């Protein structure tokens, strides 16, 4: 595997509050995780579609361990890059424990010599929590989208909220779905901006 290849992950439903987590767990079912291009396809990869055929055994193990983390969810985005025996963890999460848990499970993987944890813990904010739930309802509550993306515990559309700004990451089936999700995300009040980084499955 080439050096400095990065690989993000999928999620199970989560949130900062137990009620939020319970709502998401009740709404979703399991879906296999994978990878999709994010940015430069040769350098940084995002989750939700099948991994490359030449993906290294180490990358597969890291991805598996991160996917198994409790509370890794629709409001989080995890990624990693491998450089020799060094793993660089990246992304944004709502819980500090998720950042530390990700480092802990990766450190114990055979073949990992060093872990650099660059995961950002999103600042606590009642307003952001409200936006997360409103965005979730707007996107996954749309009948045209819920049948494709809503009934999964590892959803393919992740909603990252920071200081009122929304970023959508993941993979969708087609350009029409991406555009519809963009419209639904922008319909939520009190959102300063929406960055649509969704990738269309090739």
Buried (B, 14 or more C-beta within 10 A) or exposed (E): EEEBBBBBBBBBBBBBEEEBBEBBBEBBEEBEBBBBBBEEEEEBBBBBBEBEEEBBEBBEBBBEBBBEBEBBBBBBBBBBBBBEEBBBBBBBBBBEEBBBBBBBBBEEBEEBEEBEBEBEBBEEBEEBBBBBBBBBEBBBEBEEBEEBBBBBBBBBBBBBBBEEBBBBBBBBEEEEBBEBBBEBBBBBEEBEEBEBBBBEBE
